[in-house]
Amino acid sequence: MDRVAAPLTATAKPPSDRERGVAVLRLQNYPTELIVEPLLVALEDPSIQVRREALRACYVRRIEACVLPATEMYVATQTPTLRSAALRVLANDPSGERLDLLLEALRDPSDPLRAEAAQLAGWAAVSGESKLRVRRALLAKLSDSASVVRQQAVAALGLQGPGTGTLAIARLLEDPEPTVRTAAATALGQLRDPRAVGALRRAIEGQNEGNVVRAMVEAMARLPTTEAAEALLAYLDDPPAGVGPLTIAEAMGDRPDPEAALIEGLLERMREPAMEAACISALLWIGEPAEPALTRARSRGLDPALDQEVGRLLDALHPS
């Protein structure tokens, strides 16, 4: 380790910036406990590139000893790339002053730094009052002038899971930027608030790109309400523009708690040749929750071809 880290501490014949940068890269081939001290030395290097690479290593390895020097660097420097890298490291331990700095970064004049702060806030390991502070700060950024900040803020709110903000997020389903609309749809699915059904239905029936509609359908499938299940069956009958029946089927298969009515609706539609493949795929993805309905349908009697398909589905649930 002394040999690998030597360029970072040599004084007799100072190595070049490139040599010191290569030393930091080589350190990352070794276990974390062996590279902490050399990385702390690298954080004081005069080269911006060397310090940035050291910060990256500290962030990836989540090295606690780097948090304090990274916080000091973030406060002291005005170099955008260093500030961004230092913010990532201090966000590994977002408490006290560091949480204040992270939330202040959401108001920074730099669009990229605000977006970085929003993403880090979504990943931050916070709870209680700190989590409420983060959520309020992120909700305030849903109207940010930069689309990348709106996108990261709404994605971060989704990562926080159920909580306030459903109506504010739903408004972003009409955002001018497709990336923001996609992130908003995904977040609504993660919040799992039944009040989002109406907004998602209107957005799905509007004018949207195929990948945006797909995200909206997937979000609908995660909402715990019978209205959402009914909407999914309706979309299977008449797929929205930009998506096909298999996309709807896949969303149904991802539903956390599929209702009996949804499964019965799929069984009924299996009788139609044009919908058979999508319905079979959905039931297969739903898995064990579909077994009772499949068994009942078979006991009532099915057409030979359909009975064979249902038998194959049941066999797939209990492979030999």
C-alpha positions in Angstrom: 0.0 0.0 0.0 2.9 2.3 0.7 4.1 1.7 -2.8 0.7 2.3 -4.5 0.1 5.5 -2.5 3.6 6.8 -2.8 2.8 9.4 -5.5 0.4 11.1 -3.1 3.0 11.7 -0.4 6.3 12.0 -2.3 8.1 15.3 -1.7 11.7 14.8 -3.1 10.5 14.6 -6.7 6.8 15.6 -6.8 4.9 13.4 -9.2 2.6 14.9 -11.8 -1.1 15.4 -11.4 -1.7 12.4 -13.6 0.5 10.2 -11.6 -1.3 11.2 -8.4 -4.6 10.6 -10.1 -3.6 7.2 -11.2 -2.5 6.4 -7.6 -6.0 7.2 -6.4 -7.5 5.0 -9.1 -5.2 2.1 -8.2 -6.1 2.4 -4.5 -9.7 1.5 -5.3 -8.6 -2.1 -6.2 -8.0 -2.7 -2.4 -10.2 -3.3 0.6 -11.7 -0.2 2.1 -9.9 -0.4 5.5 -6.6 -0.3 3.7 -7.2 2.8 1.6 -8.8 5.2 4.1 -5.6 7.0 5.1 -4.3 7.4 1.6 -7.7 8.8 0.5 -7.7 11.3 3.3 -4.3 12.5 2.1 -5.7 12.7 -1.5 -8.5 14.9 -0.3 -5.9 17.6 0.5 -4.2 17.3 -2.9 -3.7 20.6 -4.8 -5.1 19.0 -7.9 -8.9 19.4 -8.4 -9.0 16.2 -10.5 -7.2 14.2 -7.7 -9.5 15.5 -5.0 -12.6 14.8 -7.2 -11.5 11.2 -7.8 -10.8 10.7 -4.0 -14.3 12.1 -3.2 -15.8 9.7 -5.7 -14.0 6.8 -4.0 -15.2 8.0 -0.6 -18.8 8.2 -1.8 -18.8 4.8 -3.4 -17.2 3.1 -0.4 -19.3 5.2 2.1 -16.2 6.0 4.1 -17.2 7.7 7.3 -13.8 9.4 7.9 -14.3 11.3 4.6 -17.5 13.0 5.7 -16.0 15.8 7.7 -13.2 16.8 5.2 -15.8 16.6 2.4 -18.2 18.9 4.3 -15.3 21.4 4.8 -14.4 21.2 1.1 -18.0 21.8 0.1 -18.2 25.0 2.2 -14.8 26.3 1.1 -14.8 25.6 -2.6 -16.6 27.3 -5.5 -15.5 24.8 -8.1 -18.7 23.2 -9.4 -17.4 19.7 -9.9 -15.8 19.6 -6.5 -18.9 20.9 -4.8 -21.0 18.3 -6.5 -18.6 15.4 -5.5 -18.3 16.7 -1.9 -22.1 17.0 -1.6 -22.4 13.3 -2.4 -20.0 12.4 0.3 -21.6 14.6 3.0 -25.0 13.2 2.0 -23.9 9.8 3.2 -24.4 11.0 6.7 -27.2 13.7 6.4 -27.6 14.9 10.0 -27.3 18.2 11.7 -25.3 20.7 9.6 -24.9 18.3 6.8 -28.7 18.0 6.3 -28.9 21.8 6.3 -26.2 22.0 3.6 -28.0 19.4 1.5 -31.3 21.2 1.7 -29.6 24.6 1.0 -28.1 23.0 -2.1 -31.7 22.6 -3.4 -31.7 26.4 -3.7 -28.3 26.8 -5.3 -28.1 29.0 -8.5 -26.6 26.0 -10.4 -29.2 23.8 -12.1 -26.9 20.7 -12.0 -26.2 21.1 -8.3 -29.9 21.5 -7.5 -30.6 18.4 -9.4 -27.8 16.5 -7.7 -29.1 17.7 -4.3 -32.6 16.5 -5.1 -31.4 13.1 -6.1 -29.3 12.8 -3.0 -32.2 13.9 -0.8 -34.3 11.0 -2.2 -31.5 8.5 -1.2 -30.8 10.1 2.1 -31.1 7.9 5.2 -33.4 10.1 7.2 -36.4 9.6 9.5 -38.8 11.5 11.7 -38.7 15.2 11.5 -35.6 15.1 9.2 -37.6 13.1 6.7 -40.5 15.6 6.8 -38.0 18.5 6.2 -36.6 16.7 3.2 -40.1 16.0 1.8 -41.2 19.6 2.2 -38.0 20.8 0.5 -38.5 18.4 -2.4 -42.2 19.4 -2.8 -41.0 23.0 -3.2 -38.8 22.0 -6.1 -41.6 20.5 -8.2 -42.1 24.0 -9.6 -38.4 24.6 -10.3 -37.5 26.3 -13.5 -35.1 23.5 -14.6 -36.8 20.4 -15.9 -33.9 18.2 -14.6 -34.5 19.5 -11.1 -38.2 18.8 -11.3 -37.5 15.3 -12.6 -35.0 14.5 -9.8 -37.2 16.0 -7.1 -40.3 14.0 -8.1 -38.2 10.9 -8.4 -36.9 11.5 -4.9 -40.3 11.9 -3.5 -41.3 8.5 -5.0 -38.3 6.9 -3.4 -39.5 8.1 0.0 -42.7 6.1 -0.4 -46.2 6.8 0.8 -46.7 10.3 2.2 -47.9 13.8 1.3 -47.6 15.3 -2.1 -49.9 13.2 -4.4 -51.8 16.1 -5.8 -48.6 18.2 -6.4 -47.0 15.3 -8.2 -50.1 14.6 -10.2 -49.9 18.1 -11.7 -46.5 17.1 -13.2 -48.3 14.6 -15.4 -49.0 17.6 -17.6 -45.4 18.9 -17.5 -43.9 20.0 -20.9 -41.0 17.6 -20.5 -41.6 13.8 -21.1 -38.9 12.9 -18.6 -40.7 14.8 -15.9 -44.0 13.2 -16.8 -42.5 9.8 -16.7 -40.8 10.4 -13.3 -44.1 11.8 -11.9 -46.0 8.7 -13.0 -43.4 6.4 -11.4 -43.6 8.4 -8.2 -47.4 8.1 -8.0 -47.1 4.4 -8.3 -44.6 4.4 -5.4 -46.8 6.6 -3.2 -49.7 4.2 -3.8 -52.3 6.8 -3.1 -55.7 5.9 -4.6 -56.5 9.5 -5.3 -54.0 9.4 -8.2 -56.3 7.1 -10.3 -58.2 10.0 -11.9 -55.2 12.0 -12.8 -53.4 9.0 -14.3 -56.5 8.0 -16.3 -56.8 11.5 -17.8 -53.1 11.5 -18.6 -53.2 8.1 -20.2 -56.1 9.1 -22.4 -54.3 12.3 -23.4 -51.4 12.9 -25.8 -48.2 11.2 -24.6 -45.2 9.4 -25.9 -45.3 5.6 -25.7 -42.7 5.3 -22.9 -44.6 7.9 -20.8 -47.9 6.0 -21.2 -46.1 2.8 -20.2 -44.9 4.5 -17.0 -48.4 5.7 -16.3 -50.0 2.3 -16.8 -47.4 0.7 -14.6 -48.2 3.3 -11.9 -51.9 2.6 -12.2 -51.2 -1.1 -11.6 -49.6 -0.3 -8.2 -52.6 1.7 -6.9 -54.6 -0.3 -4.3 -58.1 0.4 -5.5 -60.7 -1.5 -7.5 -61.0 1.5 -9.8 -57.4 1.0 -10.9 -58.1 -2.7 -11.6 -61.1 -1.8 -13.7 -59.0 0.7 -15.6 -56.4 -1.9 -16.4 -59.0 -4.3 -17.8 -60.4 -1.5 -19.9 -56.9 -0.8 -21.3 -56.5 -4.4 -22.1 -59.7 -4.3 -24.2 -58.6 -1.0 -25.8 -54.9 -0.3 -25.3 -53.9 3.4 -25.1 -51.9 4.9 -28.0 -48.3 3.9 -27.8 -48.6 0.6 -25.8 -49.8 -2.9 -26.6 -51.7 -5.6 -24.8 -48.5 -7.2 -23.5 -47.5 -4.0 -21.8 -50.8 -3.9 -20.0 -50.5 -7.5 -19.1 -47.0 -7.0 -17.7 -48.3 -4.1 -15.6 -51.1 -6.3 -14.3 -48.6 -9.0 -13.4 -46.7 -6.4 -11.3 -49.8 -5.6 -9.2 -49.0 -6.1 -5.5 -52.4 -7.4 -4.5 -54.4 -8.5 -7.6 -58.1 -8.6 -6.9 -60.3 -11.6 -7.7 -62.3 -9.4 -10.1 -59.1 -8.7 -12.1 -58.2 -12.3 -12.3 -61.7 -13.3 -13.3 -61.6 -10.5 -16.0 -58.5 -12.0 -17.4 -60.0 -15.5 -17.5 -63.1 -14.2 -19.3 -60.9 -12.5 -21.9 -58.8 -15.6 -22.5 -61.7 -16.9 -24.6 -61.0 -14.3 -27.2 -58.2 -15.5 -29.5 -56.8 -11.9 -30.0 -56.4 -11.4 -26.2 -55.4 -15.0 -25.2 -51.6 -14.4 -25.2 -51.8 -11.2 -23.2 -54.1 -12.8 -20.6 -52.0 -15.9 -20.2 -48.9 -13.8 -19.7 -50.7 -11.6 -17.1 -51.9 -14.6 -15.2 -48.5 -16.2 -15.3 -46.9 -13.1 -14.0 -49.5 -12.7 -11.3 -48.5 -16.2 -10.1 -49.9 -17.9 -7.0 -52.7 -15.3 -6.3 -54.3 -16.5 -9.6 -54.3 -20.2 -8.7 -57.8 -20.3 -6.9 -59.5 -18.5 -9.8 -57.8 -20.8 -12.3 -58.8 -23.9 -10.4 -62.5 -22.7 -10.1 -62.6 -21.9 -13.8 -61.3 -25.3 -14.7 -63.8 -27.1 -12.4 -66.7 -25.2 -14.1 -65.6 -26.5 -17.4 -63.6 -24.8 -20.2 -63.2 -25.3 -24.0 -60.6 -28.0 -24.6 -57.9 -25.5 -25.9 -58.5 -23.1 -23.1 -58.6 -25.9 -20.5 -55.2 -27.0 -21.8 -53.8 -23.5 -21.4 -55.1 -23.1 -17.9 -53.7 -26.5 -17.0 -50.3 -25.3 -18.2 -50.6 -22.2 -16.1 -51.4 -24.3 -13.0 -48.5 -26.6 -13.8 -46.1 -23.6 -14.0 -47.1 -22.6 -10.5 -45.9 -26.0 -9.2 -43.0 -27.2 -11.4 -41.8 -30.7 -10.8 
